Amino acid sequence: MAADPKSVNGNRKFNPAQPWRIEESLDLYHVNAWGKGYFSINEAGHVIVRPDTQGANVIDLYEVVEGLKARDLTTPVVVRFSDILAHRLKHIHGAFAQAIAENNYKNRYAAVFPIKVNQQRLVVEEVYRYGKEFGFGLEVGSKPELLAVMAMTENAPDRLIVCNGFKDDSYIEAVTLATKLGRTIIPVVENFDELGLILKHADVYGVRPRIGVRVKLFSEGSGRWSASAGEKSKFGLFITEILELFNVLKGRDMLDCLQLVHCHPGSQLQDIRRVKDAINELAHVYAELKLMGAGLRYIDVGGGLGVDYDGSGTNFSSSMNYTLNEYASDVVYRVASVCNARDIPHPMIVSESGRAVAAYHSVLIFDALGSSALDKFRVTGQVAEDYVGDQELPQPVLDLFDAYRSVGERRLVECYHDAITAREQILQMFNLGLLSLEFRALAERLYWATCTKVRDYCRKLERAPEELEDLESTLSDTYFCNFSVFQSLPDSWAIDQLFPIMPIHRLDERPTRTGVLADITCDSDGKIDHFVSLREVKRALELHELRDGEKYYLAAFLVGAYQETLGDLHNLFGDTHVVHIRLHDEGGWWIEEIVKGDTANKVLEYMEYDVAELYPALARDCERAIRDGRMTIAESQLLKRFYEKELDGYAYLEPAGA
């Protein structure tokens, strides 16, 4: 769909008489709002990455894609910027350090990274390495995650490991053995039966365990994950159960082992009031248990620190109405206030803010394969010119001609309704066998041409009539893109999560189309039709006309949290290529590591196909075709070589000759 040169998809108006400027692209795609200084656009019209948000050293994203192509790595590809990951950890530490100083807090803060947020080995290793100077640790939620972390955390006795999730006997035994190895590891009791397992293995191995307990808060969360907090939440103990746990430990002279209280106020908390309520309640639970004699040392405020995906800074599910500094200040202030009022020592504050750590550092880049437009149909409105047959035109078709010719500023709604009515009548006649395919095709051209004409008139108005407001999205193009929503952006499909999406080049050009993005799966849900806006969710994205023989690259940003571990193999599209990019000390960038994406044979093996049997089966069929004269030996060899090559090739679409 052609975009209005004065107003694109409802955003602020741009002067069509002036050349398109970089600043207009920044404004159109709201880059400064959601980018938080990490992303911008250079004079060449390319998206750039500024890993520390302020430095002069930048990374040109289009240049990265071209560099990868020269290394035989085609899109789709996930590009991880390790320096952004390091900066996020430093930024979070700095926010809490400032809050601790301002509130005269007498202890320290440490983040523990929940590896479920991004379980990729390289990401977890980088978080752990970059967090060393701040004493940050890791959080696990399952036995496999614990086994991985046990090996990764050697010779680091002071760095915290928090163990959440349901735990069986062997999970608790692994925690106990990790304690004997010297790890500072705390299993958080999620249901009362876990306490018995902890005590059992402590006796068997002669370990004095560190124990945590998750509190089932009365305070409810907000947004999509509101049910993860409150009295109906999945995890945690009621206060009655916590007191029972307290008495069990007291009876065994083990109150010193109860060292941590924990809560989970929710994920992606968009409303700071929910944060304040949860922390205040948890702090009072901590203070009461401490005064009763528990050996508490840590208060774990859980996750929930949001990411402003749309940049609006509002109480919206894809945004947050607070800043990182405000979050840190509220947490520290409320814990300090309760402890000061009860005259008890300040505990070490722990948070599990995985989304805020990981989201910014990953970008999914993909290419557009082609597009489909509804405003491409052209008619003159004159029967003699638009219809070359000799049959008499049915009345509904004549009505469409009349609707098209009658479109004017004063009759927009009337003509639009007339076109809809005529189209419905035509479809009914066709389904009853009363209308030829030729007339249906003519009616189709007339209908979409009428809609386009009405839309073009609406663009000249200060405000379009309410009945016509959906025409822009109805007439938007479909851009077919080389990626799988289900594999790389599952939250977009499953929970309508907004991710900033925009072209990574040609941003010094005026976008002349709007469209939705369809992936290459054969599923109607495989599309993205909601986009970031500061006021309301956009139903179409501003795009550029595709050029023959030239790649058009788009990117989805802030995808480093959850998207790489929640994806599935719909249509057997597996993991994309992943590349770790670092800034060079002397300027520019370099590739730290390449992780090749899944090949066809690998994803087939995931689904339990015996790949070793596939090629021989095809080879036998080739020999039968030669025997029966349907194929020459040369053709058979060509097919077998092709099949073998494709089994070892990238699961996604590749350019010819790649």
C-alpha positions as CSV (number, residue, x, y, z in Angstrom):
1,M,0.0,0.0,0.0
2,A,1.4,3.4,-0.9
3,A,2.1,5.5,2.2
4,D,0.8,9.0,2.4
5,P,3.8,11.4,1.9
6,K,2.3,13.8,4.5
7,S,1.2,11.4,7.2
8,V,2.4,7.8,7.5
9,N,0.1,5.5,9.4
10,G,-1.3,8.1,11.7
11,N,2.1,9.5,12.9
12,R,3.1,13.1,12.7
13,K,3.0,14.8,9.3
14,F,6.1,15.1,7.2
15,N,6.5,17.8,4.5
16,P,6.4,16.1,1.1
17,A,8.1,19.1,-0.5
18,Q,11.3,18.6,1.5
19,P,13.8,15.7,1.1
20,W,13.4,12.9,3.6
21,R,15.8,13.3,6.5
22,I,17.3,10.9,9.0
23,E,15.5,12.6,11.8
24,E,12.2,11.8,10.2
25,S,13.1,8.1,10.2
26,L,14.2,8.3,13.8
27,D,10.8,9.9,14.6
28,L,8.8,7.5,12.4
29,Y,10.1,4.3,14.0
30,H,10.5,5.9,17.5
31,V,14.1,4.7,17.7
32,N,15.2,7.1,20.4
33,A,12.2,6.1,22.6
34,W,12.7,2.3,22.6
35,G,16.4,2.3,21.7
36,K,17.5,3.9,25.0
37,G,20.7,5.1,23.3
38,Y,21.7,1.7,22.1
39,F,20.3,2.2,18.6
40,S,20.2,5.1,16.1
41,I,20.6,5.9,12.4
42,N,23.7,7.2,10.6
43,E,23.9,9.6,7.7
44,A,24.0,6.7,5.2
45,G,20.5,5.7,6.4
46,H,21.7,2.6,8.2
47,V,20.8,1.5,11.7
48,I,23.8,1.8,14.0
49,V,24.4,0.1,17.4
50,R,26.1,2.1,20.2
51,P,26.9,-0.5,22.8
52,D,27.6,1.9,25.7
53,T,24.9,4.4,24.6
54,Q,27.3,7.3,24.5
55,G,30.7,6.4,23.0
56,A,31.9,7.4,19.5
57,N,32.4,3.8,18.5
58,V,29.4,2.5,16.7
59,I,28.5,-0.6,14.7
60,D,26.7,-0.3,11.3
61,L,24.1,-3.0,11.2
62,Y,23.8,-3.1,7.4
63,E,27.6,-3.3,7.3
64,V,27.4,-6.3,9.6
65,V,24.9,-8.1,7.4
66,E,27.1,-7.5,4.3
67,G,30.1,-8.7,6.2
68,L,28.3,-11.9,7.2
69,K,27.1,-12.4,3.6
70,A,30.8,-12.3,2.5
71,R,31.4,-15.1,5.0
72,D,28.5,-17.2,3.5
73,L,26.2,-16.5,6.4
74,T,22.8,-15.4,5.0
75,T,19.8,-14.0,6.8
76,P,17.9,-14.8,8.9
77,V,20.5,-14.3,11.6
78,V,20.4,-13.3,15.2
79,V,23.2,-10.8,16.0
80,R,24.2,-10.6,19.7
81,F,26.1,-7.5,20.9
82,S,28.2,-8.7,23.8
83,D,29.1,-5.1,24.7
84,I,25.5,-4.3,25.2
85,L,25.1,-7.2,27.6
86,A,28.1,-5.9,29.6
87,H,26.7,-2.4,29.7
88,R,23.3,-3.6,30.9
89,L,24.9,-5.3,33.9
90,K,26.9,-2.3,34.6
91,H,23.9,0.0,34.3
92,I,21.8,-2.1,36.7
93,H,24.6,-2.3,39.2
94,G,25.1,1.5,38.9
95,A,21.4,2.2,39.5
96,F,21.4,0.1,42.7
97,A,24.7,1.5,43.8
98,Q,23.3,5.0,43.5
99,A,20.1,4.1,45.4
100,I,22.2,2.4,48.2
101,A,24.3,5.5,48.6
102,E,21.3,7.9,48.6
103,N,19.4,5.8,51.2
104,N,22.5,5.1,53.4
105,Y,21.8,1.4,52.9
106,K,24.2,-0.8,55.0
107,N,24.6,-3.7,52.7
108,R,25.0,-4.4,49.0
109,Y,23.1,-5.5,45.9
110,A,23.6,-8.5,43.6
111,A,21.7,-9.5,40.5
112,V,21.3,-13.2,39.7
113,F,20.6,-13.9,36.1
114,P,17.7,-16.4,35.5
115,I,19.2,-18.6,32.8
116,K,15.7,-19.5,31.5
117,V,15.6,-16.0,30.0
118,N,18.3,-17.0,27.6
119,Q,19.8,-20.4,28.1
120,Q,22.2,-20.3,25.3
121,R,25.6,-21.2,26.7
122,L,27.5,-18.3,25.2
123,V,25.0,-15.8,26.6
124,V,25.1,-17.3,30.1
125,E,28.8,-17.5,30.1
126,E,29.1,-13.8,29.0
127,V,26.6,-12.7,31.7
128,Y,28.6,-14.6,34.3
129,R,31.9,-13.2,33.1
130,Y,30.8,-9.6,32.9
131,G,29.0,-9.9,36.2
132,K,32.1,-11.0,38.1
133,E,33.3,-7.5,39.1
134,F,29.8,-6.8,40.6
135,G,29.5,-10.2,42.4
136,F,26.5,-11.1,40.3
137,G,25.3,-14.7,40.3
138,L,22.9,-17.0,38.5
139,E,19.4,-18.4,39.1
140,V,18.2,-21.8,37.9
141,G,14.7,-23.2,37.7
142,S,15.2,-26.8,36.9
143,K,17.6,-29.7,37.4
144,P,19.2,-29.5,33.9
145,E,19.8,-25.8,34.5
146,L,21.4,-26.5,37.8
147,L,23.7,-29.2,36.4
148,A,24.9,-26.7,33.8
149,V,25.5,-23.9,36.4
150,M,27.3,-26.3,38.8
151,A,30.0,-26.7,36.1
152,M,30.1,-23.1,35.0
153,T,30.6,-21.6,38.5
154,E,33.8,-23.4,39.6
155,N,36.1,-21.5,41.9
156,A,33.6,-18.8,42.6
157,P,32.4,-19.5,46.2
158,D,31.1,-16.0,46.9
159,R,28.8,-15.7,43.9
160,L,25.2,-16.6,44.6
161,I,23.2,-19.4,43.0
162,V,19.5,-19.3,43.6
163,C,17.5,-22.5,42.9
164,N,13.8,-22.0,42.1
165,G,11.2,-24.2,40.5
166,F,9.7,-27.5,41.6
167,K,12.4,-29.8,43.0
168,D,12.6,-33.6,43.3
169,D,14.9,-35.7,45.4
170,S,17.8,-35.7,42.9
171,Y,17.5,-31.9,42.3
172,I,17.9,-31.3,46.1
173,E,20.7,-33.8,46.2
174,A,22.5,-31.9,43.4
175,V,22.1,-28.7,45.4
176,T,23.5,-30.4,48.5
177,L,26.5,-31.7,46.6
178,A,27.1,-28.2,45.2
179,T,27.1,-26.9,48.7
180,K,29.9,-29.4,49.6
181,L,31.8,-28.1,46.5
182,G,31.8,-24.7,48.2
183,R,29.1,-23.0,46.2
184,T,27.0,-20.3,47.8
185,I,23.8,-22.0,46.7
186,I,20.3,-21.5,48.1
187,P,17.3,-23.8,47.3
188,V,14.1,-21.8,47.6
189,V,11.3,-23.8,49.1
190,E,8.4,-23.5,46.6
191,N,6.1,-26.1,48.3
192,F,6.4,-27.5,51.8
193,D,7.5,-31.1,50.8
194,E,10.8,-29.7,49.5
195,L,11.9,-28.8,53.1
196,G,11.9,-32.5,54.0
197,L,14.1,-33.3,51.0
198,I,16.5,-30.5,52.0
199,L,16.8,-31.8,55.6
200,K,17.1,-35.4,54.5
201,H,20.1,-34.7,52.2
202,A,21.7,-32.3,54.7
203,D,21.8,-35.2,57.2
204,V,23.1,-37.7,54.6
205,Y,26.0,-35.5,53.5
206,G,26.6,-33.7,56.8
207,V,25.9,-30.3,55.3
208,R,24.5,-27.2,57.0
209,P,22.3,-26.0,54.2
210,R,21.3,-22.4,53.2
211,I,17.6,-22.4,52.8
212,G,15.3,-19.9,51.1
213,V,11.5,-19.6,51.1
214,R,9.2,-18.1,48.5
215,V,6.4,-16.0,50.0
216,K,3.0,-16.2,48.4
217,L,2.2,-12.5,48.4
218,F,-1.2,-11.0,48.8
219,S,-0.1,-8.2,46.5
220,E,-1.0,-9.1,42.9
221,G,1.1,-8.5,39.8
222,S,0.0,-6.6,36.7
223,G,-0.2,-7.1,33.0
224,R,0.0,-10.5,31.2
225,W,1.7,-12.2,34.1
226,S,-0.4,-10.9,36.9
227,A,-1.4,-14.4,37.9
228,S,2.2,-15.2,38.8
229,A,1.8,-13.2,42.0
230,G,-1.0,-13.1,44.5
231,E,-2.6,-15.8,46.6
232,K,-3.5,-18.0,43.5
233,S,0.1,-17.9,42.2
234,K,1.7,-21.1,41.1
235,F,4.7,-21.0,43.5
236,G,5.3,-20.1,47.1
237,L,4.1,-20.8,50.6
238,F,1.3,-19.2,52.5
239,I,2.3,-17.4,55.7
240,T,0.9,-20.3,57.7
241,E,3.2,-22.7,55.9
242,I,6.2,-20.4,56.4
243,L,5.6,-20.3,60.1
244,E,5.3,-24.1,60.1
245,L,8.6,-24.3,58.2
246,F,10.1,-21.9,60.8
247,N,9.0,-24.1,63.6
248,V,10.4,-27.2,62.0
249,L,13.8,-25.5,61.6
250,K,13.6,-24.2,65.1
251,G,12.9,-27.7,66.5
252,R,16.1,-28.9,64.8
253,D,18.2,-25.9,65.9
254,M,18.5,-24.8,62.3
255,L,17.0,-21.3,62.2
256,D,20.4,-20.0,61.1
257,C,19.9,-22.0,57.9
258,L,16.9,-20.0,56.9
259,Q,18.8,-17.3,55.0
260,L,16.6,-15.9,52.2
261,V,13.1,-14.8,51.6
262,H,11.9,-14.5,48.1
263,C,8.9,-13.3,46.1
264,H,8.0,-13.1,42.4
265,P,5.8,-10.1,41.8
266,G,5.4,-11.0,38.1
267,S,7.2,-10.6,34.7
268,Q,7.4,-7.4,32.7
269,L,5.7,-5.3,35.4
270,Q,4.6,-2.2,33.7
271,D,3.2,-0.4,36.8
272,I,5.6,0.8,39.5
273,R,2.9,0.7,42.1
274,R,2.8,-3.2,41.9
275,V,6.5,-3.2,42.5
276,K,6.2,-1.0,45.6
277,D,3.4,-3.1,47.0
278,A,5.2,-6.4,46.6
279,I,8.5,-5.1,48.0
280,N,6.8,-3.5,51.0
281,E,5.0,-6.7,51.8
282,L,8.1,-8.9,51.4
283,A,10.2,-6.6,53.5
284,H,7.7,-6.9,56.4
285,V,7.8,-10.7,56.1
286,Y,11.6,-10.5,56.2
287,A,11.5,-8.3,59.3
288,E,9.1,-10.4,61.2
289,L,11.0,-13.6,60.6
290,K,14.3,-11.9,61.4
291,L,12.9,-10.6,64.7
292,M,11.7,-14.2,65.5
293,G,15.2,-15.5,65.2
294,A,15.7,-16.6,61.6
295,G,19.2,-16.2,60.3
296,L,18.1,-14.2,57.3
297,R,20.8,-12.5,55.2
298,Y,19.2,-12.0,51.8
299,I,16.0,-10.5,50.5
300,D,15.3,-11.7,46.9
301,V,12.8,-9.4,45.2
302,G,12.5,-11.7,42.2
303,G,12.0,-10.6,38.6
304,G,9.6,-8.1,37.1
305,L,11.8,-5.3,36.1
306,G,10.3,-4.3,32.7
307,V,11.6,-3.5,29.3
308,D,10.0,-0.5,27.4
309,Y,9.4,-2.3,24.1
310,D,7.4,0.4,22.6
311,G,9.2,3.4,24.1
312,S,6.0,5.0,25.4
313,G,6.9,5.0,29.1
314,T,3.3,4.1,29.9
315,N,1.3,1.6,31.9
316,F,1.0,-0.6,28.9
317,S,1.8,-4.3,28.7
318,S,4.7,-3.7,26.3
319,S,6.0,-0.7,28.2
320,M,6.7,0.4,31.8
321,N,5.8,3.6,33.6
322,Y,9.1,3.9,35.5
323,T,12.8,3.9,34.9
324,L,15.6,1.6,36.1
325,N,16.8,4.2,38.6
326,E,13.2,4.6,40.0
327,Y,12.9,0.9,40.3
328,A,16.2,0.5,42.2
329,S,15.4,3.5,44.4
330,D,12.0,2.1,45.4
331,V,13.4,-1.3,46.2
332,V,16.2,0.0,48.3
333,Y,14.1,2.7,50.0
334,R,11.3,0.3,51.0
335,V,13.6,-2.4,52.3
336,A,15.6,0.1,54.3
337,S,12.5,1.8,55.7
338,V,11.0,-1.4,57.1
339,C,14.4,-2.5,58.5
340,N,15.1,0.8,60.1
341,A,11.7,1.0,61.6
342,R,12.2,-2.5,63.2
343,D,15.8,-1.8,64.1
344,I,17.2,-4.8,62.2
345,P,20.3,-5.1,60.0
346,H,19.9,-4.4,56.3
347,P,19.9,-7.6,54.2
348,M,21.7,-8.1,50.9
349,I,19.3,-7.3,48.1
350,V,19.0,-9.8,45.3
351,S,17.0,-9.4,42.1
352,E,16.3,-11.7,39.2
353,S,15.9,-9.1,36.4
354,G,16.7,-11.3,33.4
355,R,14.6,-9.6,30.9
356,A,16.1,-6.2,31.6
357,V,19.6,-7.7,31.3
358,A,19.2,-9.7,28.1
359,A,16.5,-8.1,25.9
360,Y,18.6,-5.3,24.4
361,H,21.6,-7.3,23.3
362,S,20.0,-9.4,20.5
363,V,18.7,-8.3,17.1
364,L,16.9,-10.6,14.6
365,I,17.7,-9.6,11.0
366,F,15.8,-11.0,8.1
367,D,15.2,-10.2,4.4
368,A,12.0,-9.6,2.5
369,L,11.4,-12.1,-0.3
370,G,8.6,-10.3,-2.0
371,S,5.3,-8.5,-1.4
372,S,1.6,-8.5,-2.3
373,A,-0.5,-5.4,-2.7
374,L,-4.2,-4.8,-2.8
375,D,-4.0,-1.3,-4.3
376,K,-2.4,-2.5,-7.5
377,F,-5.7,-2.9,-9.4
378,R,-6.2,-0.2,-11.9
379,V,-9.5,0.8,-13.6
380,T,-10.8,3.8,-15.4
381,G,-14.4,3.5,-14.3
382,Q,-15.6,3.4,-17.9
383,V,-17.3,0.2,-18.9
384,A,-16.0,0.3,-22.5
385,E,-12.4,0.5,-21.3
386,D,-12.5,-1.8,-18.3
387,Y,-14.6,-4.6,-19.9
388,V,-13.9,-6.1,-23.3
389,G,-16.5,-8.8,-23.3
390,D,-19.9,-8.7,-25.1
391,Q,-22.1,-10.0,-22.3
392,E,-24.5,-7.8,-20.4
393,L,-23.1,-6.6,-17.1
394,P,-24.9,-7.8,-14.0
395,Q,-26.5,-5.1,-11.9
396,P,-24.0,-5.4,-8.9
397,V,-21.1,-5.0,-11.3
398,L,-22.7,-1.9,-12.7
399,D,-23.2,-0.7,-9.1
400,L,-19.4,-1.1,-8.5
401,F,-18.7,1.0,-11.6
402,D,-21.0,3.7,-10.3
403,A,-19.5,3.6,-6.8
404,Y,-16.0,4.0,-8.3
405,R,-17.0,7.0,-10.5
406,S,-18.9,8.7,-7.6
407,V,-16.1,8.7,-5.0
408,G,-15.6,12.3,-3.8
409,E,-14.9,14.1,-0.6
410,R,-18.6,14.4,0.3
411,R,-19.6,10.8,-0.6
412,L,-16.7,8.8,0.8
413,V,-18.7,6.7,3.3
414,E,-21.7,6.3,1.0
415,C,-19.5,5.1,-1.9
416,Y,-17.6,2.7,0.4
417,H,-20.8,1.2,1.7
418,D,-22.2,0.9,-1.9
419,A,-19.0,-1.0,-2.9
420,I,-19.3,-3.4,0.0
421,T,-22.9,-4.1,-0.7
422,A,-22.3,-4.7,-4.4
423,R,-19.3,-7.0,-3.7
424,E,-21.4,-9.1,-1.3
425,Q,-24.1,-9.5,-3.9
426,I,-21.5,-10.5,-6.5
427,L,-20.0,-13.2,-4.2
428,Q,-23.5,-14.6,-3.5
429,M,-24.3,-14.8,-7.2
430,F,-21.0,-16.5,-8.0
431,N,-21.5,-19.1,-5.2
432,L,-25.0,-19.8,-6.7
433,G,-23.5,-20.3,-10.2
434,L,-25.1,-17.2,-11.5
435,L,-21.9,-15.2,-12.3
436,S,-18.9,-16.0,-14.4
437,L,-15.3,-16.0,-13.3
438,E,-14.6,-13.2,-15.7
439,F,-17.3,-11.0,-14.0
440,R,-16.0,-11.9,-10.6
441,A,-12.5,-10.8,-11.6
442,L,-13.8,-7.5,-12.9
443,A,-15.7,-6.9,-9.7
444,E,-12.6,-7.7,-7.7
445,R,-10.6,-5.0,-9.6
446,L,-13.4,-2.5,-9.2
447,Y,-13.9,-3.1,-5.5
448,W,-10.2,-2.7,-4.6
449,A,-9.8,0.3,-6.9
450,T,-12.8,1.9,-5.2
451,C,-11.3,1.2,-1.7
452,T,-8.0,2.7,-2.8
453,K,-9.7,5.8,-4.2
454,V,-11.7,6.3,-1.0
455,R,-8.5,5.9,1.1
456,D,-6.6,8.4,-1.0
457,Y,-9.3,11.0,-0.4
458,C,-9.3,10.2,3.3
459,R,-5.6,11.0,3.5
460,K,-6.4,14.6,2.4
461,L,-8.7,15.1,5.3
462,E,-7.8,16.3,8.8
463,R,-9.6,13.3,10.2
464,A,-11.1,10.3,8.4
465,P,-14.7,9.3,9.1
466,E,-14.9,6.6,11.7
467,E,-16.2,4.0,9.3
468,L,-13.1,4.4,7.1
469,E,-10.4,4.4,9.8
470,D,-9.6,0.7,9.1
471,L,-9.0,1.2,5.4
472,E,-5.3,1.9,5.9
473,S,-4.7,-1.4,7.5
474,T,-7.1,-3.2,5.2
475,L,-5.2,-2.0,2.2
476,S,-1.7,-2.6,3.6
477,D,0.7,-4.7,1.7
478,T,2.0,-8.1,2.8
479,Y,5.7,-8.4,2.8
480,F,6.9,-12.0,2.8
481,C,9.9,-12.4,5.0
482,N,12.5,-15.1,5.4
483,F,12.1,-16.1,9.0
484,S,9.7,-18.0,11.3
485,V,7.6,-16.2,13.8
486,F,7.2,-19.4,15.8
487,Q,11.0,-20.0,16.0
488,S,12.4,-16.5,16.5
489,L,9.6,-14.3,17.8
490,P,7.2,-16.7,19.6
491,D,5.9,-14.1,22.1
492,S,4.7,-12.0,19.1
493,W,2.5,-14.9,18.1
494,A,1.6,-16.3,21.5
495,I,0.9,-13.3,23.6
496,D,0.9,-10.3,21.1
497,Q,4.2,-9.0,22.5
498,L,5.3,-5.9,20.7
499,F,8.9,-5.8,19.4
500,P,10.4,-2.8,17.6
501,I,10.7,-3.7,14.0
502,M,12.1,-1.5,11.2
503,P,14.3,-1.6,8.1
504,I,18.0,-1.4,8.8
505,H,18.9,0.5,5.7
506,R,17.3,3.0,3.1
507,L,16.4,5.1,6.1
508,D,17.5,8.2,4.3
509,E,14.6,7.5,1.8
510,R,10.9,8.3,2.3
511,P,9.0,5.0,2.9
512,T,6.2,4.8,0.3
513,R,4.4,1.6,1.4
514,T,2.9,0.2,4.5
515,G,2.5,-3.5,5.2
516,V,2.3,-6.4,7.5
517,L,5.0,-9.1,7.7
518,A,4.3,-12.7,6.8
519,D,6.9,-15.4,7.6
520,I,7.7,-18.4,5.4
521,T,5.8,-21.0,7.4
522,C,2.6,-22.3,5.8
523,D,0.5,-21.2,8.8
524,S,-1.9,-18.3,8.7
525,D,-0.7,-17.2,12.2
526,G,2.8,-16.8,10.9
527,K,2.6,-13.0,10.6
528,I,3.2,-9.8,12.4
529,D,0.5,-7.2,12.1
530,H,1.0,-5.0,15.2
531,F,3.8,-2.6,15.5
532,V,5.3,-0.1,18.0
533,S,3.8,3.3,18.3
534,L,3.9,5.9,21.1
535,R,0.1,6.4,21.1
536,E,-1.6,3.2,20.0
537,V,-0.5,-0.1,18.4
538,K,0.0,0.4,14.6
539,R,-1.6,-2.2,12.4
540,A,0.9,-1.8,9.6
541,L,4.6,-0.8,9.3
542,E,6.0,1.9,7.0
543,L,8.2,0.2,4.4
544,H,10.1,0.9,1.2
545,E,9.3,-0.3,-2.3
546,L,11.2,-3.5,-3.0
547,R,13.7,-3.2,-5.8
548,D,14.5,-6.0,-8.3
549,G,17.8,-7.7,-7.6
550,E,18.3,-5.8,-4.3
551,K,17.9,-7.3,-0.8
552,Y,15.7,-5.5,1.6
553,Y,16.6,-6.1,5.3
554,L,14.5,-5.6,8.3
555,A,15.2,-6.3,12.0
556,A,13.3,-7.0,15.2
557,F,15.0,-5.5,18.2
558,L,15.0,-6.3,22.0
559,V,14.6,-10.0,21.3
560,G,17.3,-11.3,23.7
561,A,14.9,-12.3,26.4
562,Y,13.0,-15.6,26.1
563,Q,12.7,-15.6,22.3
564,E,15.7,-17.8,21.6
565,T,14.6,-20.5,24.1
566,L,10.8,-20.5,23.6
567,G,10.8,-21.1,19.8
568,D,9.5,-24.3,18.2
569,L,10.2,-26.1,14.9
570,H,7.0,-25.3,13.1
571,N,7.5,-26.4,9.4
572,L,10.9,-27.6,10.6
573,F,12.5,-24.1,10.6
574,G,15.1,-24.5,13.3
575,D,17.6,-22.2,14.9
576,T,18.9,-19.3,12.8
577,H,22.6,-18.4,12.5
578,V,23.8,-16.6,15.6
579,V,26.8,-14.2,15.5
580,H,28.4,-12.5,18.5
581,I,29.7,-9.1,17.6
582,R,32.2,-7.0,19.6
583,L,33.5,-3.5,19.3
584,H,37.2,-3.3,18.4
585,D,39.4,-1.4,20.8
586,E,40.7,0.7,17.8
587,G,37.3,1.2,16.3
588,G,35.1,-0.9,14.1
589,W,33.8,-4.3,15.0
590,W,34.8,-8.0,14.9
591,I,33.1,-11.3,15.1
592,E,33.8,-13.1,18.4
593,E,31.9,-16.2,17.7
594,I,29.6,-17.8,15.0
595,V,27.0,-20.4,15.8
596,K,25.8,-21.9,12.5
597,G,22.0,-22.3,12.2
598,D,20.2,-25.6,12.0
599,T,20.6,-27.7,8.8
600,A,17.7,-29.6,7.3
601,N,19.1,-32.9,8.5
602,K,19.5,-31.6,12.0
603,V,15.8,-30.5,12.3
604,L,14.7,-33.7,10.8
605,E,16.6,-35.6,13.5
606,Y,14.9,-33.5,16.1
607,M,11.6,-35.0,14.8
608,E,13.0,-38.5,15.0
609,Y,13.6,-39.0,11.2
610,D,16.4,-41.4,10.5
611,V,18.5,-39.2,8.3
612,A,20.9,-42.0,7.6
613,E,18.0,-43.8,5.8
614,L,16.7,-40.8,3.8
615,Y,19.5,-40.6,1.2
616,P,19.6,-44.4,0.5
617,A,15.8,-44.5,0.1
618,L,16.1,-41.7,-2.5
619,A,19.0,-43.4,-4.2
620,R,17.0,-46.6,-4.6
621,D,14.2,-44.7,-6.2
622,C,16.6,-43.1,-8.6
623,E,17.8,-46.5,-9.7
624,R,14.2,-47.6,-10.3
625,A,13.7,-44.4,-12.4
626,I,16.8,-45.3,-14.5
627,R,15.6,-48.9,-14.9
628,D,12.2,-47.7,-16.1
629,G,13.6,-45.1,-18.5
630,R,12.2,-42.1,-16.6
631,M,15.6,-40.6,-15.8
632,T,19.1,-40.7,-17.2
633,I,22.1,-41.7,-15.1
634,A,23.3,-38.0,-15.3
635,E,19.9,-36.7,-14.1
636,S,20.0,-39.3,-11.3
637,Q,23.4,-38.2,-10.1
638,L,22.3,-34.5,-10.3
639,L,19.3,-35.2,-8.1
640,K,21.3,-37.2,-5.5
641,R,23.9,-34.5,-5.3
642,F,21.2,-31.9,-4.9
643,Y,19.4,-33.9,-2.2
644,E,22.6,-34.5,-0.3
645,K,23.6,-30.8,-0.5
646,E,20.1,-29.7,0.7
647,L,20.2,-32.1,3.7
648,D,23.4,-30.3,4.8
649,G,22.1,-26.8,3.9
650,Y,20.5,-24.1,6.0
651,A,16.9,-24.8,6.9
652,Y,15.8,-21.3,5.8
653,L,15.6,-19.9,2.3
654,E,18.9,-19.0,0.7
655,P,19.7,-16.9,-2.4
656,A,20.3,-18.8,-5.7
657,G,23.8,-20.1,-5.8
658,A,24.5,-19.7,-2.1
